[in-house]
């Protein structure tokens, strides 16, 4: 396993290769974020952490559950480059090369879709074991390029694998297994497309409740009052996620707290169930 060079030059080279009603139709408004990129940095423990970390175990379990033999999974993810990014840095921008695939070893990553006027829509929040960097479109020259861009929400450690390596490993699989994998990929994309279509038809209130429910499922821990969201989120974060203004999010959250659907303890949000369900339980 290779370690990434900590210098800015090496990091650059790697990147080159590598208040109205909540019921109205959503209108996308976002704050601007810096487009500056940061060079990746790795520490002396990167290799050890990425092999023993939560992300490695989750990714391995996920790939095996989709039908990949354990020997193939090991061949894919054990030969990677561990890279660290500081909080708030851009991992790659829209239009960057697509010759690398990334997986999260530790930390959280925002996947963003830039808007023409400079704002950004947050399409997903990724954690340990998640893969990204594989969604592409054609740039003005007809070359494949990153369709989205990614930002380190927290300090993150990533594993980088080249697409060439993935293709070489998969090309040695038996045709029936490749057909099975194609079916798995088609099912995942189908579910994602269905989710997006439903989300676009929701008003702001419904979007926020859906986002909170999804975050609770993926990043929450049960406690006496409900499900505590481990990451810290601000109103601007939720505005990015549902495509609204920050004042709209502030209003919706105040309503949810008043209706006993949400609690804020000063640092973390706690998602509550239906009040009637809590009394019954």
C-alpha positions in Angstrom: 0.0 0.0 0.0 1.3 3.4 -1.0 1.3 6.6 1.1 0.5 10.0 -0.4 3.2 12.6 -0.4 2.4 15.4 2.0 3.7 18.2 -0.1 1.4 20.6 -1.9 2.9 19.8 -5.3 2.3 16.1 -4.9 -1.3 16.8 -3.8 -1.8 18.9 -6.9 -0.4 16.2 -9.1 -2.6 13.6 -7.5 -5.7 15.8 -8.2 -4.7 16.2 -11.8 -4.6 12.5 -12.2 -6.6 11.2 -9.9 -39.8 34.1 4.7 -42.5 32.5 2.8 -44.7 29.5 3.3 -43.1 26.1 3.6 -45.8 24.6 1.4 -44.8 26.7 -1.7 -42.7 25.1 -4.5 -39.1 25.1 -3.3 -36.8 27.7 -4.7 -33.1 27.0 -4.5 -31.0 29.5 -2.6 -27.7 28.9 -1.0 -24.7 30.6 0.4 -21.5 30.7 -1.5 -18.5 28.6 -0.6 -14.9 29.0 -1.5 -13.8 27.1 -4.6 -10.2 26.8 -3.3 -8.8 23.3 -3.1 -6.4 22.0 -0.5 -3.5 19.6 -1.0 -4.1 16.2 0.6 -2.0 15.4 3.6 -1.2 12.0 5.2 0.4 11.2 8.5 2.6 8.3 9.6 -0.3 6.3 10.8 -2.4 6.6 7.6 -1.8 3.0 6.4 -2.5 1.4 9.7 -5.6 3.5 10.4 -7.1 2.9 6.9 -6.6 -0.8 7.2 -8.0 -1.1 10.7 -10.5 1.7 10.6 -14.3 1.6 10.7 -14.5 2.7 7.0 -12.4 -0.3 5.8 -14.6 -2.8 7.6 -17.9 -1.2 6.5 -16.8 -1.0 2.9 -15.6 -4.6 2.8 -18.9 -5.8 4.3 -20.9 -3.7 1.9 -19.1 -5.0 -1.2 -19.3 -8.6 -0.1 -23.0 -8.2 0.6 -23.5 -7.2 -3.1 -21.9 -10.5 -4.3 -18.2 -9.7 -4.7 -16.0 -12.6 -3.4 -13.8 -11.6 -0.4 -10.6 -12.3 -2.3 -11.7 -9.8 -5.0 -12.7 -7.2 -2.4 -9.3 -7.5 -0.7 -7.5 -7.1 -4.0 -9.5 -3.9 -4.7 -9.3 -2.0 -1.4 -6.1 -3.2 0.2 -4.1 -1.7 -2.6 -5.1 1.9 -2.1 -3.5 5.3 -1.3 -4.5 6.8 2.1 -5.0 10.5 2.0 -6.0 13.0 4.7 -8.0 16.3 4.1 -8.6 19.0 6.7 -12.1 20.2 7.6 -13.6 22.4 5.0 -11.2 21.6 2.2 -12.4 20.7 -1.3 -11.5 17.1 -2.3 -12.3 17.6 -6.0 -14.2 20.1 -8.0 -16.9 19.6 -10.7 -15.1 18.9 -14.0 -12.1 17.2 -12.3 -10.6 14.0 -13.9 -12.4 10.8 -13.1 -9.5 8.4 -13.0 -9.7 8.0 -9.2 -12.4 6.4 -7.0 -12.6 7.5 -3.3 -13.9 5.7 -0.2 -14.3 7.2 3.2 -12.1 5.6 5.9 -13.0 8.1 8.6 -14.8 11.4 8.9 -17.7 12.9 6.9 -17.8 14.2 3.2 -20.3 16.5 1.6 -21.2 15.8 -2.1 -22.2 19.0 -3.7 -23.7 20.2 -7.0 -22.6 23.7 -8.0 -25.1 26.2 -9.2 -24.4 28.7 -12.1 -24.7 31.7 -9.8 -22.2 30.3 -7.3 -24.3 28.5 -4.7 -24.2 24.8 -4.0 -26.8 22.1 -3.4 -25.8 19.3 -1.1 -26.9 16.0 -2.6 -25.6 13.7 0.1 -23.5 13.3 3.2 -21.1 10.4 3.3 -19.5 8.6 6.2 -17.1 5.7 6.8 -17.4 2.9 4.2 -19.1 5.1 1.5 -17.7 5.3 -2.0 -17.8 8.4 -4.2 -16.1 10.1 -7.3 -17.6 7.6 -9.8 -20.5 9.8 -11.1 -19.4 11.6 -14.3 -20.6 13.6 -17.2 -18.9 14.8 -20.4 -17.2 18.2 -20.4 -17.2 20.7 -23.3 -14.5 18.6 -25.0 -16.5 15.4 -24.6 -14.1 14.0 -22.0 -15.4 12.3 -18.8 -15.4 14.6 -15.8 -16.7 14.7 -12.2 -20.4 15.6 -12.3 -20.3 16.8 -8.6 -17.8 18.1 -6.2 -16.8 17.0 -2.7 -15.9 18.8 0.5 -14.5 17.5 3.8 -17.2 18.3 6.4 -14.8 17.1 9.1 -11.2 16.1 9.0 -11.3 13.0 6.8 -9.1 10.1 5.7 -9.8 8.7 2.3 -8.7 5.7 0.4 -7.9 6.3 -3.3 -8.1 3.6 -5.9 -7.5 4.1 -9.7 -10.3 3.2 -12.1 -7.8 1.2 -14.1 -7.2 -1.1 -11.2 -10.9 -1.6 -10.6 -11.4 -2.4 -14.3 -8.5 -4.9 -14.3 -9.8 -6.7 -11.3 -13.4 -6.8 -12.5 -12.3 -8.0 -16.0 -11.1 -11.2 -14.5 -14.5 -12.1 -13.0 -16.7 -14.8 -14.5 -19.5 -13.4 -16.8 -22.4 -14.6 -14.5 -20.9 -12.7 -11.6 -20.5 -9.6 -13.7 -24.2 -9.8 -14.8 -25.1 -10.1 -11.1 -23.1 -7.0 -10.2 -24.7 -5.1 -13.1 -28.1 -6.0 -11.6 -27.0 -4.8 -8.2 -25.8 -1.5 -9.6 -29.0 -1.0 -11.6 -31.1 -1.6 -8.5 -29.0 1.0 -6.5 -29.4 3.6 -9.2 -33.1 2.9 -9.5 -33.7 3.4 -5.8 -31.7 6.6 -5.9 -33.6 8.0 -8.9 -36.9 7.2 -7.2 -35.8 8.9 -4.0 -34.8 12.0 -6.0 -38.0 12.2 -7.9 -40.0 12.0 -4.6 -37.8 14.6 -2.9 -38.3 17.1 -5.8 -42.1 16.9 -5.3 -41.9 17.7 -1.6 -42.4 21.1 0.0 -39.7 22.5 2.3 -41.3 21.1 5.5 -41.5 17.6 4.0 -37.9 17.8 2.7 -36.6 18.8 6.1 -38.4 15.9 7.8 -37.1 13.5 5.2 -33.5 14.8 5.6 -33.7 14.5 9.4 -35.1 11.0 9.1 -32.3 10.0 6.8 -29.6 11.5 8.9 -31.0 9.8 12.0 -30.9 6.5 10.2 -27.3 6.9 9.0 -25.6 9.0 11.7 -27.9 8.8 14.7 -27.7 6.9 18.0 -30.7 6.0 20.1 -31.2 7.7 23.5 -34.0 8.2 25.9 -35.6 11.1 24.1 -35.2 9.9 20.5 -32.4 9.6 18.0 -29.4 11.9 18.6 -27.6 13.1 15.4 -23.9 12.6 16.1 -22.6 15.2 13.6 -23.2 18.9 14.4 -25.4 20.7 11.9 -26.3 24.3 11.5 -29.3 26.0 9.8 -27.1 26.8 6.8 -26.3 23.1 6.4 -30.0 22.1 6.4 -30.7 25.0 3.9 -28.1 23.4 1.5 -29.8 20.0 1.9 -33.3 21.0 1.2 -32.7 23.9 -1.3 -34.2 26.7 0.8 -33.0 29.9 2.5 -31.6 29.8 6.0 -34.5 31.9 7.5 -36.9 29.3 6.1 -35.0 26.5 7.8 -35.0 28.5 11.1 -38.7 28.8 10.9 -39.3 25.1 10.1 -37.0 23.9 12.9 -38.8 26.2 15.4 -42.1 24.7 14.3 -40.7 21.1 14.7 -39.4 21.9 18.2 -42.8 23.5 19.2 -44.6 20.4 17.8 -42.3 18.1 19.8 -40.7 16.6 16.7 -37.2 17.8 17.3 -35.0 18.8 20.2 -31.8 20.9 20.2 -29.5 20.5 23.2 -27.1 23.3 22.2 -24.8 21.2 20.0 -26.8 18.3 18.6 -30.3 17.8 17.3 -32.4 14.9 18.6 -35.1 13.6 16.2 -38.2 12.6 18.0 -41.0 10.3 16.9 -44.6 11.1 16.8 -45.7 12.4 20.2 -48.6 9.8 20.3 -46.2 7.0 19.6 -43.9 8.1 22.4 -46.8 8.2 24.9 -47.9 4.7 23.7 -44.4 3.4 24.1 
